[in-house]
């Protein structure tokens, strides 16, 4: 595995290229595989609401009719717009095929997910807590 590539665990931060805010990936139930004491994720951990929530305000083609108001972490400014609710097309790509988590390819910081509304979801960090 490349030096800048790490396994993704519950709580890793994701971002969508059209979303205004980063979000943490969730894993309601562990698959039983761990790295540094944290539950690992696999290519099928892509379920809206269960694994992935919204990414703030969408600047892409999201058809949401819900308008929301959020504060940006970076500078405290307010942003308003349509809620960035991803519609996931398929499993994560660019996964680690040689490492299996409950029989499925493991997620890494290089993994990507495609949204039906044109967004590309990537990882901002691996979620592993440094002790």
Sine and cosine of phi, psi and omega as CSV:
sin_phi,cos_phi,sin_psi,cos_psi,sin_omega,cos_omega
0.00,0.00,0.66,-0.75,-0.01,-1.00
-0.87,0.49,0.49,-0.87,-0.06,-1.00
-0.87,0.50,-0.58,0.82,-0.02,-1.00
-1.00,0.01,0.10,0.99,0.02,-1.00
-0.96,-0.29,0.78,-0.63,-0.01,-1.00
-0.73,-0.68,0.38,-0.92,0.06,-1.00
-0.94,0.35,0.61,-0.79,0.01,-1.00
-1.00,-0.06,0.69,-0.72,0.04,-1.00
-0.83,-0.55,0.19,-0.98,0.04,-1.00
-0.78,0.63,0.73,-0.68,0.02,-1.00
0.99,-0.11,-0.04,1.00,0.05,-1.00
-0.89,0.45,0.60,-0.80,0.01,-1.00
-1.00,0.07,0.72,-0.69,0.03,-1.00
-0.90,-0.44,0.32,-0.95,0.13,-0.99
-0.60,-0.80,0.50,-0.87,0.10,-1.00
-0.95,-0.32,0.64,-0.77,-0.06,-1.00
-0.89,0.46,-0.33,0.94,0.03,-1.00
-0.97,-0.26,-0.08,1.00,-0.04,-1.00
-1.00,-0.02,0.50,-0.87,-0.02,-1.00
-1.00,0.07,-0.32,0.95,-0.10,-1.00
-0.77,-0.64,0.54,-0.84,0.11,-0.99
-0.99,0.12,0.42,-0.91,0.03,-1.00
-0.66,-0.75,0.39,-0.92,0.05,-1.00
-1.00,-0.05,0.64,-0.77,0.07,-1.00
-0.98,0.19,0.65,-0.76,-0.03,-1.00
-0.95,-0.31,0.42,-0.91,0.09,-1.00
-0.65,-0.76,0.99,-0.10,-0.07,-1.00
-0.83,0.55,-0.62,0.78,-0.01,-1.00
-0.72,-0.69,0.78,-0.63,-0.03,-1.00
-0.89,0.45,0.55,-0.83,0.08,-1.00
-0.99,0.11,-0.13,0.99,0.02,-1.00
1.00,-0.07,0.04,1.00,0.06,-1.00
-0.93,-0.38,0.68,-0.73,-0.09,-1.00
-0.72,-0.70,0.49,-0.87,0.17,-0.99
-0.72,-0.69,0.78,-0.62,-0.07,-1.00
0.78,0.62,0.59,0.80,0.05,-1.00
0.98,0.21,0.06,1.00,-0.03,-1.00
-0.94,-0.33,0.63,-0.78,-0.01,-1.00
-0.93,0.36,0.79,-0.62,0.01,-1.00
-0.98,0.22,0.39,-0.92,-0.02,-1.00
-0.93,-0.36,0.42,-0.91,0.08,-1.00
-0.83,-0.55,0.08,-1.00,-0.14,-0.99
-0.89,0.46,-0.28,0.96,0.00,-1.00
-1.00,-0.06,0.00,1.00,0.03,-1.00
-0.99,0.15,0.97,0.24,-0.12,-0.99
-0.63,-0.78,0.27,0.96,-0.10,-1.00
-0.97,0.23,0.81,-0.58,0.06,-1.00
-0.86,0.51,0.65,-0.76,-0.03,-1.00
0.97,0.24,-0.68,0.74,0.03,-1.00
-0.97,0.25,-0.79,0.62,-0.03,-1.00
-0.97,-0.23,-0.58,0.82,-0.15,-0.99
-0.76,-0.65,0.82,-0.57,0.06,-1.00
-0.99,-0.15,-0.51,-0.86,-0.03,-1.00
-1.00,-0.04,0.30,-0.95,-0.06,-1.00
-0.92,-0.38,0.68,0.73,0.03,-1.00
0.97,0.22,-0.76,-0.65,-0.03,-1.00
-1.00,-0.09,0.72,-0.70,-0.02,-1.00
-1.00,-0.06,0.75,-0.66,0.10,-0.99
-0.96,-0.26,0.19,0.98,-0.01,-1.00
-0.96,-0.27,-0.62,-0.79,-0.11,-0.99
-0.98,-0.18,0.34,0.94,0.00,-1.00
-0.86,0.51,0.79,-0.61,-0.05,-1.00
-0.99,0.13,0.15,0.99,-0.04,-1.00
-0.80,0.61,0.68,-0.74,0.06,-1.00
-0.98,-0.20,-0.04,1.00,-0.02,-1.00
-0.99,0.10,0.84,-0.54,0.06,-1.00
-1.00,-0.10,0.74,-0.67,0.00,-1.00
-0.79,-0.61,0.33,-0.94,0.02,-1.00
-0.85,-0.53,0.82,-0.58,-0.03,-1.00
-0.73,-0.69,0.34,-0.94,0.07,-1.00
-0.95,-0.32,0.76,-0.66,0.03,-1.00
-0.97,0.24,0.71,-0.70,0.02,-1.00
-0.89,0.45,-0.62,0.78,-0.13,-0.99
-0.88,0.48,-0.73,0.69,-0.12,-0.99
-0.74,-0.67,0.02,1.00,0.03,-1.00
0.98,0.21,0.09,1.00,0.01,-1.00
-0.96,0.28,0.38,-0.92,0.00,-1.00
-0.99,-0.10,0.67,-0.74,0.08,-1.00
-0.84,-0.55,0.58,-0.81,-0.02,-1.00
-0.75,-0.66,0.61,-0.79,0.06,-1.00
0.23,-0.97,-0.23,-0.97,-0.01,-1.00
-0.98,0.18,0.61,-0.79,-0.03,-1.00
-0.91,0.41,0.75,-0.66,-0.03,-1.00
-1.00,0.08,1.00,0.06,-0.01,-1.00
-0.98,-0.22,0.96,-0.29,-0.06,-1.00
-0.93,0.36,0.55,-0.84,0.16,-0.99
-0.89,-0.46,0.96,-0.27,-0.12,-0.99
-0.99,0.16,0.75,-0.66,-0.06,-1.00
-1.00,0.08,-0.62,0.78,-0.12,-0.99
-0.36,-0.93,-0.05,-1.00,0.02,-1.00
-0.89,0.45,0.27,-0.96,0.11,-0.99
-0.84,0.54,0.57,-0.82,0.10,-0.99
-0.94,-0.35,0.16,-0.99,-0.04,-1.00
0.84,0.54,0.71,0.70,0.03,-1.00
-1.00,-0.05,0.12,-0.99,-0.02,-1.00
-1.00,-0.08,1.00,-0.07,-0.08,-1.00
-0.89,0.45,-0.51,0.86,-0.04,-1.00
-0.98,0.21,-0.24,0.97,0.04,-1.00
-0.93,-0.37,0.86,-0.51,-0.04,-1.00
-0.96,-0.27,0.68,-0.73,0.08,-1.00
-0.85,-0.53,0.94,-0.33,-0.11,-0.99
0.80,0.60,0.68,0.73,0.08,-1.00
0.99,0.16,0.01,1.00,-0.03,-1.00
-0.88,-0.48,0.43,-0.90,-0.01,-1.00
-0.86,0.51,0.66,-0.75,-0.03,-1.00
-0.97,0.24,0.54,-0.84,0.11,-0.99
-0.99,0.15,0.58,-0.81,0.10,-0.99
-0.76,-0.66,0.10,-0.99,0.01,-1.00
-0.92,0.39,-0.15,0.99,0.06,-1.00
-1.00,-0.06,-0.15,0.99,-0.05,-1.00
-0.92,0.39,0.50,-0.87,-0.02,-1.00
-0.69,-0.72,0.43,-0.90,0.00,-1.00
-0.72,-0.70,0.70,-0.72,-0.05,-1.00
-0.97,-0.22,0.73,-0.68,0.04,-1.00
-0.99,-0.15,0.60,-0.80,0.00,-1.00
-0.88,0.48,-0.34,0.94,-0.04,-1.00
-1.00,-0.09,0.25,0.97,0.10,-0.99
0.98,-0.18,-0.15,0.99,-0.02,-1.00
-0.97,0.23,0.43,-0.90,0.12,-0.99
-0.85,-0.53,0.85,-0.53,-0.04,-1.00
-0.99,-0.16,0.79,-0.61,-0.01,-1.00
-0.73,-0.68,0.16,-0.99,0.02,-1.00
-0.99,-0.10,0.67,-0.74,0.06,-1.00
-1.00,-0.06,-0.47,0.89,0.10,-0.99
-0.45,-0.89,0.12,-0.99,-0.08,-1.00
-1.00,-0.02,-0.22,0.97,0.00,-1.00
0.99,0.11,-0.14,0.99,-0.01,-1.00
-0.96,0.29,0.78,-0.63,-0.02,-1.00
-1.00,0.07,0.81,-0.59,0.06,-1.00
-0.97,0.23,0.80,-0.60,0.00,-1.00
-1.00,0.01,0.00,0.00,0.00,0.00
